[in-house]
Amino acid sequence: MRTSISILNPLTIGFIILLQSCNTSSQEGIPVIKATSISVDIKDDNNLIKNAWSIVPEENPDVYTTSGKRVTFYTDIDSISFSIKPNKIYDFIIVLNEKDSAYTRIQYGQSSYLDKLKKAHEYNYKDERYIPKFTYQSSTDENLVKLKNEYNLDSIAGQGNEISKMINLMYWVHDIVRHDGSSYNPDSKNAIDLINICRAEDRGVNCRMMAIILNECYLAMGMKSRFVTCMPKETEFQDCHVINMVYSNDLQKWVWMDPTFCAYVMDETGVLLGLSEVRERLISGKTLILNPDANWNKQSSQTKKDYLENYMAKNLYRMEAILVSEYNAETYREGIERTYVELLPLDGIVQEPQRAENNSNNHTRINYKTNNPNLFWAKPE
């Protein structure tokens, strides 16, 4: 990564003197780095978080909070590093596309993503605006039967209880397909074709494709499942994350499974948690336990701090799920209509229209919005 840090001239420094006057312990001079993409990677101590930050010039300053000792921001063309000390702030400017200046600050303390999430804790459980019911394809569908038989999913799931079968299937998807967030999406987006193309081309797929594979495996085993797109507050972003929610009849609730990071989450008693529970516990500060073998591509272990308090705290602001969970759900077919539902907190930026329809390329996409988690997380019928 090329590094080219420059110092602003006196007139520019005068223009932003307010940033420095906020705290007399700020460093002298305001470093400047450049970017042509809004997406920024952050290395917090030894943990590199891809697409961890979006450049937002409107924020003044835009604050990243860390409890680490050293932080590096990597834009697509530049980088800057600071050794972090408590009670100090570190100001710098990211110039986006040679015109927009994003005044950025690093300070010691609690995760800024977690702070944002805490401000988005309020939902409206009385929101009864219409959204259609979520549905789940029967395991008797011929494509799901083929998937189950071709990969011997009964054997992979094992003979244990319901939860152990869910975990075993998640491990299997994590092991047979590697994650590659920059890979192109194949035209055929179903488990069989995705696994085959990864093997044939020795390639990986992004988190959405991995979640689609696991979703269809769960459906093939007769489990009600969805893949859920977890997004940040910003409406324009270059990173989100897609995981699976599978319904446990034994626990009578949705359970979190993430094949990209081989991750599931538990409470203090070891009971598995769902996405809504993890979000609430992050906000309230309750105990969360990440499975100790959570990892990315068997190359880097995941920790509660990095995976939950940083990465997922960013992406648990709002969520979206396809209405009909089925085989080939996102493979393009002429004349097809797809419906998605988005769950927004009351703090969400774009609340309207509650229903939107977009027709393009002989394909219709319908989007509903709701502020009511009970509708979004309805028990499958």
Secondary structure, 3 states (H helix, E strand, C coil): CCCCCEECCHHHHHHCHHHHHCCCCCCCCCEEEEECCCEEEEEECCEEEEEEEECCCCCCCEEEEECCCEEEEECCCCEEEEECCCCCEEEEEEEECCCEEEEEEEEECCCHHHHHHHCCCCCCCCCCCCCCCCEECCCCCHHHHHHHHHCCHHHHHCCCCHHHHHHHHHHHHHHHCCECCCCCCCCCCCHHHHHHHHHHHCCCECHHHHHHHHHHHHHHCCCCEEEEEEECCCCCCCCCEEEEEEEECCCCEEEEEECCCCECEECCCCCECCHHHHHHHHHHCCCCEECCCCEECCCEECCHHHHHHHHHHHHCCEEEEECEECCCCCCCCCCCEEEEEEECCCCCCCCCCCEEEEEECCEEEEEEEECCHHHHCCCCC
